[in-house]
Amino acid sequence: MVDDSSGSTAASLVKYLAGSLAAAYILIYVVVAILRISYPFELEWVEGSMVDHVQRVLDGKPLYVAPSVDFVPAIYPPFYYVVSAGVAKVTGLGFLPLRLVSLLSSLGCLALLFFWVRRETRSRFAGLLAAGLFAATYRLGGAWLDLGRVDSLFLLLLLGALYLLRFHRTRVGFGLAAVLLFFSALTKQTALLAALPLLWLAIRQRKQGGLTFVAVFVLLTGFAAAALQITSDGWFSFYALDVPAGHNIIPGRIADFVLGDLLRPFMVACLCGVVYLIMQAGKAAREELWFYLFSGAGVLLASWVPRIKDGNFANDVIPAWAFLALLCGVAVPALRTAGQKVLAALPEDFPARARLARWGLPLFYGALVLQLATLYYLPQEIIPTAADRAAGYTLLKSIQQFPGEVWVAHHGYLATQAGKRPYATALPIYDVLRAKNEHAKQVLFDSIDAAFKAHRFDAVYVDNDRFMDIADRTDYVRKAGVFPDPSVFWPVSGAPSRPLRVYVPQP
């Protein structure tokens, strides 16, 4: 493969436009992330729960415990919390250390995509295109990459493992890839789905040391799972495996994943990737084909399985978009070269040969421009306003006016910021109540019911009246709404959710 060169003035201009758009998306993402990183409230409604988890790590408290009104863990393994806790020891606790980990991880993903494609194709333009195309999905994925959530660190470790499997097929390379894949799974367990085809790929490459990859990954994963299971008295597997398994499959999402999540926003990238793989299938040496088929199957599986379940969000598709951006970047120089070969093979008297020679390359780069342009978004829509910040501080004052304990059911971190202790948050509670473990559900329900009956809280802030059927209880009564302005303090990422009602004990 050779580096791209301009075939005509028009092709050069359109190619330059595609590169400029790709670079612009990267720059816009970095600027937006920097503007958001210091926002003292949630950018997305589960971020605060992640801060609560990091606080427990810093306090030396166990994460995976019996569910209760005091704490219910999220479904994720602990690595992201541990890394964020290490950063928090330097920066102090809050959203900053978690978002910093995610921001650096996402920048690592962009850099990895660029260097991967440049190494594969020897084309800086193709590398920039891959990185920019992934950055362009930022808003499409819920403006998620810089959030205090596990996804960016999980993806960086997964891509790092794939990079080593692609370019360092030695025993040392396979061993390091297994370590990275293990830590990816220890960040978000969907990496285990991506690992299944990779293990088979490694077995196919056993002469190069692929069995080292299998052995290291299986041993590390097995040891960590056993240790977490034993130290948590069996609760780790409940949260990491049983609870996600309790999420119902949404039948309509199965087809919509392909049509709505992949083809509709990524049509050109998907087409480039598919044509490239077909081209590799025609070669005698098919090492590239097998690698991209197996790794792609793993990444798509890791996106597809959580995406089709109840409670999913667009962030589940982020790994798939990263892989498609990578494959598109790898494909572009190969498709350009293949097009030139086809043109050269056409007879001189072929009717459309002159038009193809003049407009083929500009149209090819124009399709890439169109792909990037269709992912356009308004950055200001995902940056909190001064009014949001002011509303948050007003909310903290309203929490502080209660002398006793306050349960901010969907946003426990707000109680911490108001100088009170946090309690269990709504999403992990909902997850437990959807699980099939009746004992765990009863333990949680009894704990919450006892707290309500004992009037443990001077106030309970909820995002809706359906939370634990609080509107139907006789021990608490609705006092007032929270925000007089209906437009402020909504999270700019993820699902819209903010405190709306305050309940106080019934006299």
VEXMIVO-671588 format. One record per residue (C-alpha): residue in three letters; x, y, z. Coordinates in nm, 3 decimals, m for minus. Layout:
N
> ala / X / Y / Z
...
END
This chain:
507
> met / 0.000 / 0.000 / 0.000
> val / 0.120 / 0.349 / m0.076
> asp / 0.044 / 0.690 / 0.062
> asp / m0.246 / 0.880 / m0.094
> ser / m0.156 / 1.141 / m0.356
> ser / m0.374 / 1.395 / m0.532
> gly / m0.508 / 1.272 / m0.868
> ser / m0.654 / 1.607 / m0.969
> thr / m0.722 / 1.953 / m0.837
> ala / m1.083 / 1.860 / m0.758
> ala / m0.977 / 1.541 / m0.582
> ser / m0.718 / 1.732 / m0.381
> leu / m0.971 / 1.991 / m0.272
> val / m1.233 / 1.735 / m0.168
> lys / m0.972 / 1.523 / 0.008
> tyr / m0.851 / 1.833 / 0.193
> leu / m1.210 / 1.906 / 0.294
> ala / m1.254 / 1.552 / 0.428
> gly / m0.932 / 1.580 / 0.629
> ser / m1.034 / 1.922 / 0.760
> leu / m1.372 / 1.791 / 0.875
> ala / m1.209 / 1.496 / 1.048
> ala / m0.965 / 1.725 / 1.228
> ala / m1.246 / 1.965 / 1.318
> tyr / m1.446 / 1.691 / 1.486
> ile / m1.145 / 1.596 / 1.698
> leu / m1.085 / 1.959 / 1.794
> ile / m1.452 / 2.020 / 1.875
> tyr / m1.459 / 1.713 / 2.098
> val / m1.150 / 1.821 / 2.291
> val / m1.283 / 2.175 / 2.341
> val / m1.627 / 2.054 / 2.454
> ala / m1.475 / 1.800 / 2.693
> ile / m1.250 / 2.065 / 2.848
> leu / m1.546 / 2.301 / 2.891
> arg / m1.749 / 2.026 / 3.059
> ile / m1.488 / 1.865 / 3.282
> ser / m1.516 / 2.115 / 3.569
> tyr / m1.898 / 2.126 / 3.578
> pro / m1.977 / 2.047 / 3.944
> phe / m2.297 / 1.852 / 3.876
> glu / m2.393 / 1.551 / 3.670
> leu / m2.353 / 1.568 / 3.294
> glu / m2.543 / 1.238 / 3.281
> trp / m2.775 / 1.107 / 3.547
> val / m2.566 / 0.805 / 3.657
> glu / m2.236 / 0.992 / 3.690
> gly / m2.301 / 1.073 / 4.054
> ser / m2.343 / 0.706 / 4.137
> met / m1.996 / 0.643 / 3.992
> val / m1.857 / 0.907 / 4.228
> asp / m2.023 / 0.723 / 4.517
> his / m1.844 / 0.403 / 4.409
> val / m1.507 / 0.578 / 4.401
> gln / m1.578 / 0.718 / 4.748
> arg / m1.627 / 0.364 / 4.879
> val / m1.295 / 0.256 / 4.727
> leu / m1.120 / 0.550 / 4.895
> asp / m1.292 / 0.467 / 5.225
> gly / m1.187 / 0.103 / 5.203
> lys / m1.547 / m0.018 / 5.195
> pro / m1.651 / m0.321 / 4.987
> leu / m1.830 / m0.256 / 4.660
> tyr / m2.026 / m0.578 / 4.615
> val / m2.250 / m0.613 / 4.919
> ala / m2.607 / m0.714 / 4.990
> pro / m2.842 / m0.453 / 4.839
> ser / m2.989 / m0.210 / 5.089
> val / m3.111 / 0.145 / 5.119
> asp / m2.756 / 0.240 / 5.217
> phe / m2.586 / 0.121 / 4.899
> val / m2.650 / m0.084 / 4.588
> pro / m2.353 / m0.127 / 4.352
> ala / m2.373 / m0.081 / 3.978
> ile / m2.334 / m0.385 / 3.756
> tyr / m1.976 / m0.311 / 3.649
> pro / m1.650 / m0.473 / 3.765
> pro / m1.421 / m0.256 / 3.978
> phe / m1.123 / m0.149 / 3.763
> tyr / m1.257 / 0.191 / 3.657
> tyr / m1.338 / 0.280 / 4.017
> val / m0.991 / 0.178 / 4.131
> val / m0.818 / 0.383 / 3.860
> ser / m1.039 / 0.685 / 3.932
> ala / m0.974 / 0.650 / 4.304
> gly / m0.602 / 0.664 / 4.234
> val / m0.650 / 0.990 / 4.044
> ala / m0.883 / 1.122 / 4.316
> lys / m0.601 / 1.090 / 4.568
> val / m0.426 / 1.365 / 4.371
> thr / m0.718 / 1.578 / 4.252
> gly / m0.964 / 1.523 / 4.535
> leu / m1.296 / 1.342 / 4.509
> gly / m1.566 / 1.463 / 4.275
> phe / m1.643 / 1.440 / 3.908
> leu / m1.301 / 1.566 / 3.799
> pro / m1.096 / 1.248 / 3.854
> leu / m1.355 / 1.026 / 3.686
> arg / m1.396 / 1.257 / 3.387
> leu / m1.020 / 1.298 / 3.361
> val / m0.976 / 0.921 / 3.336
> ser / m1.243 / 0.907 / 3.065
> leu / m1.109 / 1.207 / 2.873
> leu / m0.754 / 1.071 / 2.867
> ser / m0.885 / 0.727 / 2.771
> ser / m1.090 / 0.871 / 2.484
> leu / m0.791 / 1.070 / 2.358
> gly / m0.593 / 0.747 / 2.379
> cys / m0.858 / 0.580 / 2.160
> leu / m0.831 / 0.858 / 1.900
> ala / m0.452 / 0.836 / 1.900
> leu / m0.462 / 0.458 / 1.874
> leu / m0.697 / 0.472 / 1.576
> phe / m0.472 / 0.723 / 1.400
> phe / m0.148 / 0.531 / 1.455
> trp / m0.311 / 0.195 / 1.381
> val / m0.444 / 0.305 / 1.043
> arg / m0.125 / 0.493 / 0.955
> arg / 0.078 / 0.182 / 1.031
> glu / m0.159 / m0.039 / 0.833
> thr / m0.182 / 0.191 / 0.529
> arg / 0.121 / 0.427 / 0.556
> ser / m0.132 / 0.709 / 0.505
> arg / m0.162 / 0.993 / 0.753
> phe / m0.481 / 1.105 / 0.582
> ala / m0.642 / 0.763 / 0.639
> gly / m0.535 / 0.771 / 1.004
> leu / m0.681 / 1.118 / 1.051
> leu / m1.000 / 1.007 / 0.879
> ala / m1.043 / 0.710 / 1.115
> ala / m0.981 / 0.919 / 1.428
> gly / m1.202 / 1.204 / 1.306
> leu / m1.482 / 0.972 / 1.204
> phe / m1.487 / 0.821 / 1.552
> ala / m1.475 / 1.166 / 1.715
> ala / m1.771 / 1.264 / 1.497
> thr / m1.983 / 0.999 / 1.673
> tyr / m1.945 / 1.182 / 2.005
> arg / m2.293 / 1.335 / 2.005
> leu / m2.444 / 1.030 / 1.835
> gly / m2.327 / 0.819 / 2.131
> gly / m2.492 / 1.047 / 2.385
> ala / m2.186 / 1.275 / 2.432
> trp / m2.045 / 0.995 / 2.643
> leu / m1.670 / 0.973 / 2.584
> asp / m1.570 / 1.224 / 2.853
> leu / m1.829 / 1.124 / 3.115
> gly / m1.742 / 0.977 / 3.451
> arg / m1.849 / 0.635 / 3.322
> val / m1.661 / 0.313 / 3.245
> asp / m1.696 / 0.317 / 2.865
> ser / m1.390 / 0.509 / 2.744
> leu / m1.142 / 0.320 / 2.963
> phe / m1.302 / m0.009 / 2.861
> leu / m1.271 / 0.082 / 2.492
> leu / m0.909 / 0.200 / 2.520
> leu / m0.803 / m0.128 / 2.679
> leu / m0.998 / m0.328 / 2.421
> leu / m0.847 / m0.139 / 2.127
> gly / m0.503 / m0.174 / 2.282
> ala / m0.547 / m0.550 / 2.299
> leu / m0.658 / m0.560 / 1.935
> tyr / m0.361 / m0.347 / 1.829
> leu / m0.117 / m0.590 / 1.987
> leu / m0.294 / m0.887 / 1.831
> arg / m0.267 / m0.720 / 1.490
> phe / 0.091 / m0.598 / 1.493
> his / 0.277 / m0.794 / 1.764
> arg / 0.207 / m1.161 / 1.699
> thr / 0.473 / m1.295 / 1.934
> arg / 0.441 / m1.465 / 2.269
> val / 0.517 / m1.138 / 2.447
> gly / 0.271 / m0.948 / 2.227
> phe / m0.001 / m1.207 / 2.277
> gly / 0.061 / m1.207 / 2.652
> leu / 0.036 / m0.827 / 2.676
> ala / m0.278 / m0.831 / 2.461
> ala / m0.435 / m1.080 / 2.702
> val / m0.350 / m0.855 / 2.997
> leu / m0.513 / m0.552 / 2.830
> leu / m0.820 / m0.755 / 2.735
> phe / m0.845 / m0.880 / 3.092
> phe / m0.839 / m0.525 / 3.232
> ser / m1.097 / m0.424 / 2.970
> ala / m1.326 / m0.700 / 3.100
> leu / m1.248 / m0.591 / 3.456
> thr / m1.377 / m0.247 / 3.355
> lys / m1.688 / m0.353 / 3.165
> gln / m1.783 / m0.718 / 3.136
> thr / m1.904 / m0.689 / 2.776
> ala / m1.535 / m0.723 / 2.685
> leu / m1.590 / m1.093 / 2.756
> leu / m1.818 / m1.103 / 2.451
> ala / m1.545 / m0.944 / 2.239
> ala / m1.299 / m1.200 / 2.377
> leu / m1.485 / m1.503 / 2.242
> pro / m1.387 / m1.461 / 1.873
> leu / m1.044 / m1.334 / 1.976
> leu / m0.972 / m1.653 / 2.168
> trp / m1.056 / m1.855 / 1.859
> leu / m0.839 / m1.624 / 1.646
> ala / m0.550 / m1.675 / 1.887
> ile / m0.591 / m2.053 / 1.869
> arg / m0.564 / m2.028 / 1.489
> gln / m0.232 / m1.847 / 1.543
> arg / m0.099 / m2.093 / 1.801
> lys / 0.230 / m2.137 / 1.611
> gln / 0.302 / m1.769 / 1.673
> gly / 0.221 / m1.794 / 2.043
> gly / m0.156 / m1.756 / 2.032
> leu / m0.202 / m2.013 / 2.308
> thr / m0.018 / m1.772 / 2.537
> phe / m0.301 / m1.525 / 2.481
> val / m0.562 / m1.786 / 2.569
> ala / m0.379 / m1.908 / 2.879
> val / m0.300 / m1.564 / 3.020
> phe / m0.651 / m1.428 / 2.963
> val / m0.830 / m1.734 / 3.105
> leu / m0.603 / m1.752 / 3.411
> leu / m0.625 / m1.381 / 3.492
> thr / m1.001 / m1.368 / 3.441
> gly / m1.063 / m1.683 / 3.640
> phe / m0.843 / m1.572 / 3.928
> ala / m0.999 / m1.223 / 3.945
> ala / m1.354 / m1.358 / 3.928
> ala / m1.283 / m1.610 / 4.204
> ala / m1.119 / m1.347 / 4.424
> leu / m1.405 / m1.099 / 4.379
> gln / m1.660 / m1.372 / 4.438
> ile / m1.498 / m1.494 / 4.758
> thr / m1.431 / m1.150 / 4.906
> ser / m1.789 / m1.037 / 4.833
> asp / m1.955 / m1.347 / 4.985
> gly / m2.092 / m1.434 / 4.643
> trp / m2.247 / m1.095 / 4.561
> phe / m2.005 / m1.007 / 4.279
> ser / m2.146 / m1.261 / 4.031
> phe / m2.498 / m1.148 / 4.120
> tyr / m2.430 / m0.789 / 4.016
> ala / m2.189 / m0.857 / 3.727
> leu / m2.374 / m1.151 / 3.568
> asp / m2.719 / m1.219 / 3.715
> val / m2.843 / m0.860 / 3.711
> pro / m2.750 / m0.788 / 3.345
> ala / m2.903 / m1.124 / 3.249
> gly / m3.230 / m1.003 / 3.401
> his / m3.261 / m0.722 / 3.147
> asn / m3.531 / m0.815 / 2.898
> ile / m3.453 / m0.831 / 2.527
> ile / m3.640 / m0.577 / 2.314
> pro / m3.732 / m0.761 / 1.990
> gly / m3.738 / m0.447 / 1.777
> arg / m3.384 / m0.357 / 1.876
> ile / m3.238 / m0.668 / 1.711
> ala / m3.291 / m0.541 / 1.356
> asp / m3.264 / m0.174 / 1.450
> phe / m2.907 / m0.227 / 1.569
> val / m2.800 / m0.298 / 1.212
> leu / m3.032 / m0.056 / 1.035
> gly / m3.058 / 0.229 / 1.285
> asp / m2.728 / 0.217 / 1.474
> leu / m2.487 / 0.108 / 1.201
> leu / m2.617 / 0.159 / 0.848
> arg / m2.816 / 0.479 / 0.890
> pro / m2.544 / 0.694 / 1.050
> phe / m2.244 / 0.501 / 0.911
> met / m2.354 / 0.399 / 0.561
> val / m2.038 / 0.508 / 0.376
> ala / m1.804 / 0.372 / 0.643
> cys / m1.989 / 0.039 / 0.646
> leu / m1.979 / 0.017 / 0.266
> cys / m1.605 / 0.091 / 0.257
> gly / m1.540 / m0.172 / 0.522
> val / m1.745 / m0.442 / 0.352
> val / m1.586 / m0.382 / 0.011
> tyr / m1.242 / m0.389 / 0.171
> leu / m1.310 / m0.725 / 0.337
> ile / m1.440 / m0.867 / 0.009
> met / m1.117 / m0.754 / m0.156
> gln / m0.912 / m0.929 / 0.113
> ala / m1.110 / m1.249 / 0.058
> gly / m0.978 / m1.260 / m0.299
> lys / m0.615 / m1.264 / m0.187
> ala / m0.408 / m1.577 / m0.135
> ala / m0.279 / m1.453 / 0.201
> arg / m0.586 / m1.378 / 0.410
> glu / m0.432 / m1.287 / 0.745
> glu / m0.583 / m0.938 / 0.738
> leu / m0.925 / m1.077 / 0.649
> trp / m0.929 / m1.324 / 0.937
> phe / m0.811 / m1.065 / 1.186
> tyr / m1.068 / m0.801 / 1.093
> leu / m1.348 / m1.057 / 1.066
> phe / m1.282 / m1.211 / 1.407
> ser / m1.202 / m0.887 / 1.591
> gly / m1.495 / m0.712 / 1.423
> ala / m1.730 / m0.992 / 1.519
> gly / m1.617 / m0.960 / 1.880
> val / m1.654 / m0.584 / 1.897
> leu / m1.993 / m0.588 / 1.725
> leu / m2.110 / m0.863 / 1.960
> ala / m2.000 / m0.655 / 2.260
> ser / m2.214 / m0.368 / 2.127
> trp / m2.511 / m0.567 / 2.001
> val / m2.588 / m0.777 / 2.311
> pro / m2.632 / m0.487 / 2.559
> arg / m2.793 / m0.266 / 2.294
> ile / m3.090 / m0.498 / 2.238
> lys / m3.177 / m0.517 / 2.608
> asp / m3.405 / m0.308 / 2.824
> gly / m3.227 / m0.009 / 2.976
> asn / m2.983 / 0.028 / 2.687
> phe / m2.854 / 0.359 / 2.556
> ala / m2.653 / 0.476 / 2.255
> asn / m2.325 / 0.441 / 2.445
> asp / m2.352 / 0.065 / 2.392
> val / m2.280 / 0.120 / 2.021
> ile / m1.959 / 0.321 / 2.077
> pro / m1.725 / 0.019 / 2.036
> ala / m1.894 / m0.073 / 1.706
> trp / m1.850 / 0.281 / 1.573
> ala / m1.484 / 0.280 / 1.678
> phe / m1.424 / m0.043 / 1.486
> leu / m1.612 / 0.078 / 1.178
> ala / m1.412 / 0.403 / 1.181
> leu / m1.094 / 0.196 / 1.203
> leu / m1.198 / m0.033 / 0.918
> cys / m1.303 / 0.262 / 0.703
> gly / m0.964 / 0.425 / 0.755
> val / m0.784 / 0.104 / 0.661
> ala / m1.009 / 0.060 / 0.357
> val / m0.972 / 0.406 / 0.198
> pro / m0.617 / 0.373 / 0.054
> ala / m0.686 / 0.015 / m0.058
> leu / m1.008 / 0.119 / m0.234
> arg / m0.835 / 0.412 / m0.401
> thr / m0.558 / 0.185 / m0.529
> ala / m0.811 / m0.075 / m0.646
> gly / m1.005 / 0.194 / m0.830
> gln / m0.691 / 0.307 / m1.011
> lys / m0.617 / m0.050 / m1.116
> val / m0.969 / m0.097 / m1.249
> leu / m0.943 / 0.230 / m1.444
> ala / m0.607 / 0.130 / m1.590
> ala / m0.751 / m0.205 / m1.702
> leu / m1.035 / m0.042 / m1.898
> pro / m0.989 / m0.019 / m2.274
> glu / m0.900 / 0.324 / m2.408
> asp / m1.225 / 0.336 / m2.605
> phe / m1.445 / 0.252 / m2.303
> pro / m1.727 / 0.512 / m2.322
> ala / m1.713 / 0.641 / m1.964
> arg / m1.339 / 0.603 / m1.911
> ala / m1.260 / 0.973 / m1.937
> arg / m1.537 / 1.072 / m1.697
> leu / m1.432 / 0.806 / m1.449
> ala / m1.073 / 0.925 / m1.467
> arg / m1.180 / 1.285 / m1.407
> trp / m1.453 / 1.246 / m1.147
> gly / m1.405 / 0.905 / m0.986
> leu / m1.160 / 1.017 / m0.719
> pro / m1.342 / 1.343 / m0.633
> leu / m1.666 / 1.145 / m0.594
> phe / m1.489 / 0.890 / m0.373
> tyr / m1.357 / 1.159 / m0.139
> gly / m1.691 / 1.336 / m0.166
> ala / m1.861 / 1.029 / m0.020
> leu / m1.625 / 1.053 / 0.278
> val / m1.712 / 1.421 / 0.317
> leu / m2.080 / 1.331 / 0.310
> gln / m2.025 / 1.063 / 0.575
> leu / m1.858 / 1.314 / 0.805
> ala / m2.109 / 1.590 / 0.733
> thr / m2.410 / 1.375 / 0.824
> leu / m2.270 / 1.340 / 1.179
> tyr / m2.283 / 1.717 / 1.237
> tyr / m2.405 / 1.838 / 1.577
> leu / m2.431 / 2.163 / 1.773
> pro / m2.169 / 2.163 / 2.053
> gln / m2.359 / 2.418 / 2.263
> glu / m2.642 / 2.167 / 2.313
> ile / m2.417 / 1.943 / 2.524
> ile / m2.252 / 2.209 / 2.739
> pro / m2.429 / 2.304 / 3.065
> thr / m2.530 / 2.668 / 3.096
> ala / m2.476 / 2.920 / 3.374
> ala / m2.847 / 2.879 / 3.456
> asp / m2.794 / 2.504 / 3.504
> arg / m2.504 / 2.569 / 3.740
> ala / m2.704 / 2.826 / 3.940
> ala / m3.001 / 2.590 / 3.964
> gly / m2.772 / 2.319 / 4.100
> tyr / m2.644 / 2.541 / 4.379
> thr / m3.000 / 2.642 / 4.464
> leu / m3.091 / 2.273 / 4.486
> leu / m2.803 / 2.211 / 4.726
> lys / m2.933 / 2.486 / 4.955
> ser / m3.278 / 2.329 / 4.956
> ile / m3.126 / 1.996 / 5.062
> gln / m2.922 / 2.164 / 5.335
> gln / m3.234 / 2.318 / 5.491
> phe / m3.336 / 1.976 / 5.626
> pro / m3.153 / 1.908 / 5.953
> gly / m3.160 / 1.528 / 5.927
> glu / m3.085 / 1.269 / 5.660
> val / m3.192 / 1.335 / 5.302
> trp / m3.224 / 1.070 / 5.034
> val / m3.175 / 1.207 / 4.682
> ala / m3.291 / 0.883 / 4.528
> his / m3.175 / 0.926 / 4.168
> his / m2.870 / 1.144 / 4.237
> gly / m2.707 / 1.044 / 4.565
> tyr / m2.400 / 1.262 / 4.505
> leu / m2.615 / 1.573 / 4.561
> ala / m2.660 / 1.474 / 4.925
> thr / m2.282 / 1.444 / 4.956
> gln / m2.231 / 1.788 / 4.803
> ala / m2.487 / 1.925 / 5.049
> gly / m2.283 / 1.789 / 5.340
> lys / m2.489 / 1.476 / 5.400
> arg / m2.420 / 1.109 / 5.337
> pro / m2.523 / 0.937 / 5.014
> tyr / m2.764 / 0.645 / 4.991
> ala / m2.847 / 0.391 / 4.724
> thr / m2.931 / 0.536 / 4.384
> ala / m3.220 / 0.451 / 4.159
> leu / m3.060 / 0.279 / 3.859
> pro / m2.883 / 0.003 / 4.058
> ile / m3.204 / m0.039 / 4.259
> tyr / m3.406 / m0.081 / 3.940
> asp / m3.150 / m0.331 / 3.811
> val / m3.177 / m0.547 / 4.123
> leu / m3.557 / m0.538 / 4.114
> arg / m3.548 / m0.660 / 3.751
> ala / m3.321 / m0.953 / 3.838
> lys / m3.448 / m1.306 / 3.887
> asn / m3.300 / m1.345 / 4.237
> glu / m3.608 / m1.314 / 4.458
> his / m3.404 / m1.323 / 4.778
> ala / m3.194 / m1.022 / 4.673
> lys / m3.504 / m0.830 / 4.570
> gln / m3.674 / m0.901 / 4.901
> val / m3.365 / m0.798 / 5.099
> leu / m3.353 / m0.467 / 4.914
> phe / m3.727 / m0.401 / 4.937
> asp / m3.734 / m0.477 / 5.310
> ser / m3.444 / m0.241 / 5.375
> ile / m3.607 / 0.047 / 5.188
> asp / m3.950 / m0.021 / 5.336
> ala / m3.808 / m0.024 / 5.690
> ala / m3.631 / 0.308 / 5.629
> phe / m3.954 / 0.467 / 5.511
> lys / m4.160 / 0.330 / 5.799
> ala / m3.905 / 0.453 / 6.051
> his / m3.907 / 0.802 / 5.895
> arg / m3.532 / 0.772 / 5.853
> phe / m3.520 / 1.063 / 5.609
> asp / m3.628 / 1.419 / 5.670
> ala / m3.682 / 1.442 / 5.294
> val / m3.674 / 1.221 / 4.987
> tyr / m3.602 / 1.380 / 4.650
> val / m3.723 / 1.177 / 4.353
> asp / m3.723 / 1.221 / 3.976
> asn / m4.072 / 1.075 / 3.948
> asp / m4.356 / 0.962 / 4.171
> arg / m4.316 / 0.600 / 4.062
> phe / m3.994 / 0.546 / 4.255
> met / m4.063 / 0.260 / 4.498
> asp / m4.432 / 0.357 / 4.473
> ile / m4.360 / 0.649 / 4.700
> ala / m4.675 / 0.836 / 4.589
> asp / m4.888 / 0.551 / 4.726
> arg / m4.716 / 0.528 / 5.064
> thr / m4.884 / 0.652 / 5.381
> asp / m4.563 / 0.727 / 5.571
> tyr / m4.440 / 0.998 / 5.331
> val / m4.631 / 1.279 / 5.164
> arg / m4.540 / 1.499 / 4.870
> lys / m4.440 / 1.844 / 4.981
> ala / m4.344 / 2.041 / 4.673
> gly / m4.175 / 2.049 / 4.337
> val / m3.805 / 2.121 / 4.307
> phe / m3.745 / 2.354 / 4.013
> pro / m3.982 / 2.635 / 3.920
> asp / m3.801 / 2.668 / 3.587
> pro / m3.881 / 2.366 / 3.366
> ser / m3.578 / 2.424 / 3.141
> val / m3.282 / 2.406 / 3.381
> phe / m3.061 / 2.138 / 3.536
> trp / m3.140 / 1.867 / 3.285
> pro / m2.834 / 1.650 / 3.210
> val / m2.682 / 1.733 / 2.873
> ser / m2.583 / 1.371 / 2.811
> gly / m2.786 / 1.054 / 2.837
> ala / m3.146 / 1.029 / 2.947
> pro / m3.324 / 1.344 / 3.076
> ser / m3.354 / 1.306 / 3.453
> arg / m3.353 / 1.559 / 3.737
> pro / m3.513 / 1.582 / 4.085
> leu / m3.877 / 1.686 / 4.046
> arg / m4.055 / 1.607 / 4.375
> val / m3.979 / 1.631 / 4.745
> tyr / m4.145 / 1.393 / 4.992
> val / m4.140 / 1.444 / 5.368
> pro / m4.254 / 1.216 / 5.655
> gln / m4.626 / 1.207 / 5.718
> pro / m4.683 / 1.360 / 6.065
END
